[in-house]
Amino acid sequence: VARAAGITLTWDDYHDIAEVVPLLVRLYPNGQADVNQFAAAGGTAFLLRELLNHGLLHNDVETVVTGGLQAYTHEPRVYEGQLGYAEGPPNSADEDILRPVDRAFDPHGGLRLLTGNLGRALIKVSALPEDRHCIEAPAVVVDDQQELARLHAAKRLPHDFVAVVRFQGPRANGMPELHSLTPLLGYLQDQGSRIALVTDGRLSGASGKVPSAIHLTPEAAAGGPLAKIRDGDVILLDTIHNRLELKVDATTLAARQVASNSHPSGIDIGRVLFAGNRARVGLPEEGALSISLYETVPAPQPASKETP
């Protein structure tokens, strides 16, 4: 959306913003509370007031209502059958869920940009256990999220591993949500395994308890280093130093062939209709656009004055 509006918004921007905007809310998955408890603690009105008062939001933006973001520090009320708005609560009713800036849960936000010899990826860290911010383990490489479940059922997964789920990016199959991975990986982590996920696909926002480097770019289908990882290669995922590294020397990695997708999208589920879009799609960091916003159109030529 930003790119289509002429705005260049990069993952570096998200990373830099998270460095200066503190963590003020504890909701599932980074807490036990739900959205109703968040609303009861002070909700959006309190949260936005805190961010505005500390210079962490720009108020002068256009939204569906007038008054900038300051308007959202008020809450709807019904007075004698008429809708009105009242100033939101000045204090949090439950600081286990919602806190002011000067007592934030963490001075930094919940997103990180990871870089290294595999490319660039995003990770959500706000829900990670303290001992899971750095994982180094051998890779288990699959091209389909269901394949990992089959390996687990066959007892073929090592105790500690990094699940590498490739060919899940926009060019490969449209970047579907890898919803079946979270329960399995979460279960294994709860059993004491040190595990992580590296993928060019995406996850639900409700995930985040397992270290997951997602949206990795360049994706496997574009010939990225992700397509050169082999079972047993050691991978380091380090959110402390914001690194994602394949522990294979550059010469060896360069000599490897790019793997092909062992589970290509079939033509029986409608994806063939979007093959042209996938072939032209850009990087996830640039909005995964399948059209160029920068194509030059030749200026129309004046009509000839010569009589045919």
Secondary structure, DSSP 8 states (H G I E B T S, - for coil): -TTTTT----HHHHHHHHHHS-B-B--TTSSS--HHHHHHHTHHHHHHHHHHHTT-S-S----SSSSGGGGGGEEEEEETTEEEEEE--SS-S-TTTB--GGG-SBSS-SEEEEEETTEEEEEE-TTS-GGGSEEEEEEEEESSHHHHHHHHHTT-S-SSEEEEE-S-SHHHHS--B-TTHHHHHHHHHHTT--EEEEESSB--TT--SS-EEEEEES-GGGT-GGGG--TT-EEEEETTTTEEEE-S-HHHHHHS-----SS---STTSGGGGHHHHHH---GGGT--SS-S------------S--
